[in-house]
Amino acid sequence: MDFSRRSIAWRTVDLIIGGVFIYAGAIKALDPVRFANDIDNYKILPWAIGVRLAFYLPWLEILCGLALIARHLYLGGLSI
């Protein structure tokens, strides 16, 4: 296969960003109550919605990171 430097650079960027998404999602998924409190500190959303978001968002972030790394549903991972 003939890989250009540009495609290797973009793949490296995908791996780095995917890794950051997975790491950030994992940190939030380990302590969703603290993440819910962090969301509530902004006072933008009601507490009930913030709690739901705190349990949902980390897993979405992890899935998007995996999509970027695995190149499966790549555009969906990029769009979110």
DSSP file (Angstrom, degrees, kcal/mol; ACC not computed):
  #  RESIDUE AA STRUCTURE BP1 BP2  ACC     N-H-->O    O-->H-N    N-H-->O    O-->H-N    TCO  KAPPA ALPHA  PHI   PSI    X-CA   Y-CA   Z-CA
    1    1 A M              0   0    0      0, 0.0     2,-0.8     0, 0.0     0, 0.0   0.000 360.0 360.0 360.0 144.2    0.0    0.0    0.0
    2    2 A D        -     0   0    0      2,-0.0     2,-0.5     0, 0.0     0, 0.0  -0.859 360.0-172.4-103.2 106.1    1.1    3.5   -0.8
    3    3 A F        -     0   0    0     -2,-0.8     2,-0.2     4,-0.0     0, 0.0  -0.850  11.7-146.4 -99.7 127.6    0.6    5.7    2.2
    4    4 A S     >  -     0   0    0     -2,-0.5     4,-1.9     1,-0.1     5,-0.2  -0.495  25.1-113.9 -84.8 162.3    1.2    9.4    1.8
    5    5 A R  H  > S+     0   0    0      1,-0.2     4,-2.3     2,-0.2     5,-0.2   0.855 116.4  56.7 -63.0 -33.8    2.5   11.5    4.5
    6    6 A R  H  > S+     0   0    0      2,-0.2     4,-2.5     1,-0.2    -1,-0.2   0.922 106.7  47.1 -65.8 -43.6   -0.8   13.4    4.7
    7    7 A S  H  > S+     0   0    0      1,-0.2     4,-2.1     2,-0.2    -1,-0.2   0.873 112.6  50.1 -67.8 -35.1   -2.8   10.2    5.3
    8    8 A I  H  X S+     0   0    0     -4,-1.9     4,-2.0     2,-0.2    -1,-0.2   0.897 110.9  49.9 -67.1 -39.5   -0.4    9.1    8.0
    9    9 A A  H  X S+     0   0    0     -4,-2.3     4,-2.2     2,-0.2    -2,-0.2   0.920 111.7  47.5 -65.1 -43.4   -0.6   12.5    9.6
   10   10 A W  H  X S+     0   0    0     -4,-2.5     4,-2.5     1,-0.2    -1,-0.2   0.888 110.8  51.8 -65.7 -37.8   -4.4   12.5    9.6
   11   11 A R  H  X S+     0   0    0     -4,-2.1     4,-2.3     2,-0.2    -1,-0.2   0.887 108.9  51.1 -65.2 -37.8   -4.5    8.9   11.0
   12   12 A T  H  X S+     0   0    0     -4,-2.0     4,-2.3     2,-0.2    -2,-0.2   0.908 109.8  49.5 -64.1 -42.1   -2.2   10.0   13.8
   13   13 A V  H  X S+     0   0    0     -4,-2.2     4,-2.8     2,-0.2     5,-0.3   0.910 109.7  52.2 -63.2 -42.0   -4.5   12.9   14.5
   14   14 A D  H  X S+     0   0    0     -4,-2.5     4,-2.6     1,-0.2    -2,-0.2   0.916 110.3  48.3 -59.0 -43.9   -7.5   10.5   14.6
   15   15 A L  H  X S+     0   0    0     -4,-2.3     4,-2.1     2,-0.2    -2,-0.2   0.899 113.3  47.1 -65.4 -40.7   -5.7    8.3   17.0
   16   16 A I  H  X S+     0   0    0     -4,-2.3     4,-2.2     2,-0.2    -2,-0.2   0.948 115.6  43.7 -66.8 -48.7   -4.8   11.1   19.3
   17   17 A I  H  X S+     0   0    0     -4,-2.8     4,-2.5     1,-0.2    -2,-0.2   0.907 113.9  51.5 -65.6 -40.7   -8.3   12.7   19.3
   18   18 A G  H  X S+     0   0    0     -4,-2.6     4,-2.4    -5,-0.3    -1,-0.2   0.901 110.0  49.9 -60.7 -40.9   -9.9    9.3   19.7
   19   19 A G  H  X S+     0   0    0     -4,-2.1     4,-2.6    -5,-0.2    -2,-0.2   0.883 109.6  50.6 -64.7 -39.0   -7.7    8.6   22.7
   20   20 A V  H  X S+     0   0    0     -4,-2.2     4,-2.8     2,-0.2     5,-0.2   0.914 110.7  49.7 -65.1 -42.3   -8.5   11.9   24.3
   21   21 A F  H  X S+     0   0    0     -4,-2.5     4,-2.6     2,-0.2     5,-0.2   0.929 112.7  46.8 -61.4 -45.1  -12.2   11.2   23.9
   22   22 A I  H  X S+     0   0    0     -4,-2.4     4,-2.4     2,-0.2    -2,-0.2   0.924 114.3  47.3 -64.3 -43.9  -11.9    7.7   25.4
   23   23 A Y  H  X S+     0   0    0     -4,-2.6     4,-2.3     2,-0.2    -2,-0.2   0.937 114.2  46.3 -63.1 -47.2   -9.8    9.0   28.3
   24   24 A A  H  X S+     0   0    0     -4,-2.8     4,-1.9     1,-0.2    -2,-0.2   0.904 114.3  48.2 -64.4 -40.7  -12.2   11.9   29.0
   25   25 A G  H  X S+     0   0    0     -4,-2.6     4,-2.5    -5,-0.2    -1,-0.2   0.886 110.6  51.1 -66.2 -38.4  -15.2    9.7   28.8
   26   26 A A  H  X S+     0   0    0     -4,-2.4     4,-1.6    -5,-0.2    -2,-0.2   0.902 108.2  51.6 -67.0 -40.3  -13.7    7.1   31.1
   27   27 A I  H  X S+     0   0    0     -4,-2.3     4,-0.8     1,-0.2    -1,-0.2   0.920 114.7  43.3 -61.2 -43.1  -12.8    9.7   33.7
   28   28 A K  H  < S+     0   0    0     -4,-1.9     3,-0.4     1,-0.2     7,-0.3   0.863 111.2  54.4 -71.2 -35.7  -16.4   11.0   33.7
   29   29 A A  H  < S+     0   0    0     -4,-2.5    -1,-0.2     1,-0.2    -2,-0.2   0.781 101.1  60.1 -70.6 -25.8  -17.9    7.5   33.6
   30   30 A L  H  < S+     0   0    0     -4,-1.6    -1,-0.2     1,-0.3    -2,-0.2   0.810 121.4  21.6 -71.8 -29.0  -16.0    6.4   36.7
   31   31 A D     X  +     0   0    0     -4,-0.8     4,-1.8    -3,-0.4    -1,-0.3  -0.582  67.6 163.0-138.3  74.4  -17.6    9.2   38.9
   32   32 A P  H  > S+     0   0    0      0, 0.0     4,-2.4     0, 0.0     5,-0.1   0.776  75.1  60.3 -67.5 -25.4  -20.9   10.3   37.3
   33   33 A V  H  > S+     0   0    0      2,-0.2     4,-2.1     1,-0.2     5,-0.1   0.928 106.4  46.2 -68.0 -42.9  -22.1   11.9   40.5
   34   34 A R  H  > S+     0   0    0      2,-0.2     4,-2.3    -3,-0.2    -1,-0.2   0.905 112.4  51.1 -63.4 -40.2  -19.2   14.3   40.5
   35   35 A F  H  X S+     0   0    0     -4,-1.8     4,-2.3    -7,-0.3    -2,-0.2   0.888 107.9  52.6 -64.2 -38.0  -19.7   15.0   36.8
   36   36 A A  H  X S+     0   0    0     -4,-2.4     4,-2.4     2,-0.2    -1,-0.2   0.895 109.3  49.6 -63.3 -39.4  -23.4   15.7   37.5
   37   37 A N  H  X S+     0   0    0     -4,-2.1     4,-1.6     2,-0.2    -2,-0.2   0.889 109.0  52.2 -65.5 -38.6  -22.3   18.2   40.2
   38   38 A D  H  X S+     0   0    0     -4,-2.3     4,-0.6     2,-0.2    -2,-0.2   0.905 111.0  47.2 -62.8 -41.1  -19.9   19.8   37.7
   39   39 A I  H ><>S+     0   0    0     -4,-2.3     3,-1.1     1,-0.2     5,-0.5   0.911 110.6  52.6 -64.7 -42.0  -22.8   20.1   35.2
   40   40 A D  H ><5S+     0   0    0     -4,-2.4     3,-1.3     1,-0.3    -1,-0.2   0.785  95.2  69.7 -66.6 -27.4  -25.0   21.6   37.9
   41   41 A N  H 3<5S+     0   0    0     -4,-1.6    -1,-0.3     1,-0.3    -2,-0.2   0.777  92.4  59.0 -62.3 -25.5  -22.4   24.2   38.8
   42   42 A Y  T <<5S-     0   0    0     -3,-1.1    -1,-0.3    -4,-0.6    -2,-0.2   0.715  94.8-147.8 -75.1 -20.0  -23.1   25.9   35.5
   43   43 A K  T < 5 +     0   0    0     -3,-1.3    -3,-0.1    -4,-0.4    -2,-0.1   0.819  64.4 114.6  56.6  35.1  -26.8   26.4   36.5
   44   44 A I  S   <S+     0   0    0     -5,-0.5    -4,-0.1     1,-0.1    -1,-0.1   0.791  70.4  40.8 -97.9 -38.2  -27.9   26.0   32.9
   45   45 A L  S    S-     0   0    0     -6,-0.3    -1,-0.1     1,-0.1    -2,-0.1  -0.795  90.8-101.6-111.8 151.2  -29.9   22.8   33.1
   46   46 A P     >  -     0   0    0      0, 0.0     4,-2.3     0, 0.0     3,-0.3  -0.340  40.1-108.8 -63.2 155.7  -32.2   21.5   35.8
   47   47 A W  H  > S+     0   0    0      1,-0.2     4,-2.3     2,-0.2     5,-0.2   0.879 116.2  54.8 -56.4 -42.8  -30.7   19.0   38.2
   48   48 A A  H  > S+     0   0    0      1,-0.2     4,-1.8     2,-0.2    -1,-0.2   0.891 111.1  44.1 -62.7 -40.3  -32.7   16.0   36.7
   49   49 A I  H  > S+     0   0    0     -3,-0.3     4,-2.6     2,-0.2    -1,-0.2   0.887 111.3  54.6 -71.4 -38.2  -31.5   16.7   33.2
   50   50 A G  H  X S+     0   0    0     -4,-2.3     4,-2.2     2,-0.2    -2,-0.2   0.881 107.7  49.9 -61.6 -38.6  -28.0   17.2   34.4
   51   51 A V  H  X S+     0   0    0     -4,-2.3     4,-1.4     2,-0.2    -1,-0.2   0.926 111.5  47.9 -66.8 -44.4  -27.9   13.8   36.1
   52   52 A R  H  X S+     0   0    0     -4,-1.8     4,-1.6     1,-0.2     3,-0.3   0.920 113.0  48.9 -60.8 -42.8  -29.3   12.1   33.0
   53   53 A L  H  X S+     0   0    0     -4,-2.6     4,-2.9     1,-0.2    -1,-0.2   0.877 106.5  56.8 -64.1 -37.8  -26.7   13.9   30.9
   54   54 A A  H  < S+     0   0    0     -4,-2.2    -1,-0.2     1,-0.2    -2,-0.2   0.796 111.6  42.5 -66.2 -28.0  -23.9   12.9   33.3
   55   55 A F  H  < S+     0   0    0     -4,-1.4     4,-0.3    -3,-0.3    -1,-0.2   0.737 122.4  38.3 -87.6 -23.8  -24.8    9.2   32.9
   56   56 A Y  H  X S+     0   0    0     -4,-1.6     4,-1.7    -5,-0.2     3,-0.5   0.878 105.1  61.7 -93.2 -45.1  -25.2    9.4   29.1
   57   57 A L  H  X S+     0   0    0     -4,-2.9     4,-2.5     1,-0.2     5,-0.2   0.851  97.7  55.2 -60.2 -42.6  -22.5   11.7   27.8
   58   58 A P  H  > S+     0   0    0      0, 0.0     4,-2.2     0, 0.0    -1,-0.2   0.899 109.4  48.0 -60.0 -38.2  -19.4    9.8   29.0
   59   59 A W  H  > S+     0   0    0     -3,-0.5     4,-2.4    -4,-0.3    -2,-0.2   0.869 110.9  50.8 -70.5 -35.0  -20.5    6.7   27.1
   60   60 A L  H  X S+     0   0    0     -4,-1.7     4,-2.3     2,-0.2    -1,-0.2   0.904 110.3  50.6 -64.4 -40.9  -21.2    8.7   24.0
   61   61 A E  H  X S+     0   0    0     -4,-2.5     4,-2.1     2,-0.2    -2,-0.2   0.902 110.6  48.5 -63.7 -42.0  -17.8   10.2   24.3
   62   62 A I  H  X S+     0   0    0     -4,-2.2     4,-2.4     2,-0.2    -2,-0.2   0.914 111.5  49.9 -64.8 -43.0  -16.2    6.8   24.6
   63   63 A L  H  X S+     0   0    0     -4,-2.4     4,-2.2     1,-0.2    -2,-0.2   0.889 110.1  50.2 -64.3 -39.0  -18.1    5.5   21.6
   64   64 A C  H  X S+     0   0    0     -4,-2.3     4,-2.0     2,-0.2    -1,-0.2   0.898 110.1  50.8 -66.0 -39.2  -17.1    8.5   19.5
   65   65 A G  H  X S+     0   0    0     -4,-2.1     4,-2.1     1,-0.2    -2,-0.2   0.913 111.1  47.9 -62.8 -42.6  -13.5    7.9   20.5
   66   66 A L  H  X S+     0   0    0     -4,-2.4     4,-3.0     1,-0.2     6,-0.3   0.870 109.0  54.6 -65.0 -36.3  -13.7    4.3   19.5
   67   67 A A  H  X>S+     0   0    0     -4,-2.2     4,-1.1     1,-0.2     5,-0.5   0.887 109.4  47.6 -64.8 -38.1  -15.3    5.3   16.2
   68   68 A L  H  <5S+     0   0    0     -4,-2.0    -2,-0.2     2,-0.2    -1,-0.2   0.900 116.8  42.4 -69.1 -39.7  -12.4    7.5   15.4
   69   69 A I  H  <5S+     0   0    0     -4,-2.1    -2,-0.2     1,-0.2    -1,-0.2   0.928 121.1  39.0 -73.1 -44.7   -9.8    4.9   16.3
   70   70 A A  H  <5S-     0   0    0     -4,-3.0    -1,-0.2    -5,-0.2    -2,-0.2   0.599  98.0-133.8 -83.2 -10.9  -11.5    2.0   14.6
   71   71 A R  T  <5 +     0   0    0     -4,-1.1     2,-0.5     1,-0.2     3,-0.5   0.750  62.8 133.8  60.8  24.7  -12.7    4.0   11.6
   72   72 A H  S   <S-     0   0    0     -5,-0.5    -1,-0.2    -6,-0.3    -2,-0.2  -0.933  81.8  -0.6-105.0 126.1  -16.1    2.4   12.0
   73   73 A L  S  > S+     0   0    0     -2,-0.5     4,-2.1    -3,-0.1    -1,-0.2   0.907  88.8 166.4  57.4  43.3  -18.9    4.9   11.8
   74   74 A Y  H  >  +     0   0    0     -3,-0.5     4,-2.1     1,-0.2     5,-0.2   0.888  66.7  48.1 -59.0 -47.2  -16.1    7.5   11.3
   75   75 A L  H  > S+     0   0    0      1,-0.2     4,-2.3     2,-0.2    -1,-0.2   0.856 110.4  52.8 -67.4 -33.8  -18.3   10.4   10.1
   76   76 A G  H  > S+     0   0    0      2,-0.2     4,-1.4     1,-0.2    -1,-0.2   0.902 109.4  49.3 -65.2 -40.5  -20.7    9.9   13.0
   77   77 A G  H  < S+     0   0    0     -4,-2.1    -2,-0.2     1,-0.2    -1,-0.2   0.864 113.4  47.0 -65.7 -36.2  -17.8   10.0   15.4
   78   78 A L  H  < S+     0   0    0     -4,-2.1    -2,-0.2     1,-0.2    -1,-0.2   0.874 107.8  55.2 -71.7 -37.4  -16.5   13.2   13.9
   79   79 A S  H  <        0   0    0     -4,-2.3    -1,-0.2     1,-0.3    -2,-0.2   0.814 360.0 360.0 -70.5 -28.3  -19.9   14.9   13.7
   80   80 A I     <        0   0    0     -4,-1.4    -1,-0.3    -5,-0.1    -2,-0.2   0.466 360.0 360.0 -86.8 360.0  -20.6   14.5   17.4
